[in-house]
Amino acid sequence: MQLRFARRISKTKKSFVREIFKFLGDPEMISFSGGFPNPNSFPVDGIKEAAIKVLEADGANALQYSSSEGYLPLRQYISKRYQKRFGLEVDPSEILICNGSQQAFDLIAKVFLEVNDTVVIEYPAYLGALQSFGFYEPSYKEVKLTSSGLDLKQLEEALKDNPKLMYVVPNFQNPTGLSYSAENRLAIAELLKKTDTILIEDDPYGELRFKGVDNKPIKMLLDEQTIMLGSFSKIVSPGMRMGWLVAKKDIMDKLVMAKQASDLHSNYFTQRILTQYLLDNDIDEHIKKIKVMYLSQREAMLSSIKKYFDPSIITTEPEGGMFLWATLPEGISSMSLFQEAVNEKIVYVPGDPFYVNGEGINTLRLNYTNSTKEEIDIGIQRLAKVFNKAIKKTNSR
Ligand SMILES: Cc1ncc(COP(=O)(O)O)c(C=O)c1O
């Protein structure tokens, strides 16, 4: 029998990040590869109490089907938080609860993209979004990400043909950890205003700022042209799969139809538990604890890097989020060194999958939130052994 798969799945590549999982069964392996929050940050007791409370007070309803848009008190909570953090007015009717913010990529692409429509993306870009958009077979225009945001010349060029969508992560971007300055956001908004391009502003890490000051979302400068995404994965729990999107009514109507067709609604029981947890606990206090933990892990990684890495290796020094981005000297491929690193019992994510055009071979992503300080120090020493040797070899040629 011949398996006659659709073209869209035949064209989809396996995620390299998922491929790395097979190495993690080895107890001696240290991993800087995943985008995993620190499990010590998960509010196990608070969620347990919330679950019991929901089941005791309203168990049968909590186990019933519910609305596609999501549980209203949860959407009201999110709306109030935007108001509190930025003075941003978002009506709860403009919020759709999704199965993680990851689902929003699929819904948006389903609603907007025809084959070969253009999506403007950062360079490098978040793999999960590319994987999701990829099913709708768009073409990409890449705009280089610099230490203060998007390269505006490249953006102006990319917007010339009025592309349908543009996707950005302006706070502590995955994979680089970089953030957009206020000026850069303003300039992006000004350029986008001249187009019909819908901006997807993804922000799963914005709450995790441990240095510097927050910048306001680009949505506040563009409003209806923006679909904003948010997530509880990095501030409560990724396993609960609770995320959301914010969109104006005309777009929302279509997205709700796509959501209904996709899964009727996000897990209602989990929405109820999460809402109960959020109402009964001080989330700011909880986030503060996460930030203290991540800042010390980030400091540990940067200090080990200074100690052990060859000085020709450059890394970002993010003010929040979960990742560092390292650049090896030109010509050294982090993918080719991956197996050698596995032999040394250390894994990371090579940079090239984050670029759609096969560039970035000398870059890599390092996650610091899911290892202890001791593991970070040992892991960086192991990496230094592999990278410094490759650099020495190249220099001696
Ligand atoms: C930039 C970015 N967007 C979206 C997601 C998806 O998050 P979730 O579906 O858990 O909300 C992630 C996950 O790591 C991410 O890094």
The ligand as an SDF file (V2000), in Angstrom:
LIG
                    3D

 16 16  0  0  0  0  0  0  0  0999 V2000
    8.6730   32.6740   21.1800 C   0  0  0  0  0  0  0  0  0  0  0  0
    7.7220   31.6110   21.5910 C   0  0  0  0  0  0  0  0  0  0  0  0
    6.4370   31.7120   21.2220 N   0  0  0  0  0  0  0  0  0  0  0  0
    5.5400   30.7820   21.5680 C   0  0  0  0  0  0  0  0  0  0  0  0
    5.9030   29.6760   22.3040 C   0  0  0  0  0  0  0  0  0  0  0  0
    4.8610   28.6450   22.6210 C   0  0  0  0  0  0  0  0  0  0  0  0
    4.5430   28.6720   23.9800 O   0  0  0  0  0  0  0  0  0  0  0  0
    3.2660   27.9940   24.5870 P   0  0  0  0  0  0  0  0  0  0  0  0
    2.5290   27.2830   23.5000 O   0  0  0  0  0  0  0  0  0  0  0  0
    3.7560   27.0840   25.6360 O   0  0  0  0  0  0  0  0  0  0  0  0
    2.4390   29.1300   25.1280 O   0  0  0  0  0  0  0  0  0  0  0  0
    7.2310   29.5230   22.7240 C   0  0  0  0  0  0  0  0  0  0  0  0
    7.6480   28.3460   23.4880 C   0  0  0  0  0  0  0  0  0  0  0  0
    8.7280   28.1800   23.9320 O   0  0  0  0  0  0  0  0  0  0  0  0
    8.1610   30.5250   22.3530 C   0  0  0  0  0  0  0  0  0  0  0  0
    9.4470   30.4480   22.6940 O   0  0  0  0  0  0  0  0  0  0  0  0
  1  2  1  0
  2  3  1  0
  2 15  2  0
  3  4  2  0
  4  5  1  0
  5  6  1  0
  5 12  2  0
  6  7  1  0
  7  8  1  0
  8  9  2  0
  8 10  1  0
  8 11  1  0
 12 13  1  0
 12 15  1  0
 13 14  2  0
 15 16  1  0
M  END
$$$$
